[in-house]
Amino acid sequence: MEPLLQHLERFSEVLAVSRTTHVSTWDPATVRRALQWARYLRHVYQRFRSHDRIRTTLERRLHCLWKEGGLGVGPVPGLRNFEALGLCDILLSLRLLKNPALGDASCRYLLQQLFAGAGVRDADRELLQDSLASLARRGSAVHMLRFNIYRENPNLQDDSLLKTQAELLLERLKEVGKTEAGGPSKLLCSLWERLPQNNFLKVIAVALLEPPMSPQPQGEELKLGSPRILEEGSQELLHWLLGKSEIMAAFCRNVPAGLLTLVAGRYPALSHAYLSVLADWSQRLHYDLQKGIWVGAESQDVSWEALYSRLQNLCQAPPPLKDEVLTALKSYKAQDGNFEVPGLSIWTDLLLALQSSA
């Protein structure tokens, strides 16, 4: 065990150095030894990941090394826990590729090792290539999702940029569902914190409108972008959204009413949650006798106009959504006293306004 722990300590130093100008002294032979070391630790991870005692010991040492840092350059990002051992060669390769201090000869050798070309079969190399390609796709997807929609478009569900962003999001959700701890929920929480939130909410709405799953011919391989992949991703997205009440409220508030109605018409669970949010908004409004209108107690409360606009849009939807909304509104009115006189119940006034505009 002690030799293995020493290997971990030495490699943490190598990983720390790989980000510094010290790599200018590395020749191709040094790069080769570093990659061999990284692949050895990946095999250690594969061998002992189900061995609790060894895993705990290695995890403890890794955590200490992460806190102390390698060669005095501070903590070593990416090598904090046992799971990181399975990514050692990826971490090392990425850092060397990004480091301009790496010499030309060493850089060429690294690229030759990573991409040896056709006819060369190496399971370790192919795994590393696939991982690097996956990381590149993830980086591109996140970069693409950062773009905002600035142009006016009354039909956001048909906007080409939003549709591209939605497909990228659904593909990533499918991908992480099979390969990463925490799965889709972890990814979505991370994106929610990192991306422009108003635009991300629109991307979510468009993603939820992707076509339903179509029958897949028997024996045909699934590909990213296929209807089944998109459908599975949208279900993960719906589950996450319904489980986050604050984000669901922001979704209902910031996504345009027409787009929200389309999404609600596709998912009964979401339409029920949407109506619940609208009912919650209504409780924050009170009738101002002097002005003769319903107003909020605080500036951040949703206005009567916004509440009415969303309900009007829902009532213009085809059945069964329209019928369900009207039934819910009449139920709310009955629970509120079933008044017929304006100004006593917001549900009475909303129904009167909706009937007059029908």
Disulfide bonds with the S-S distance in Angstrom:
none
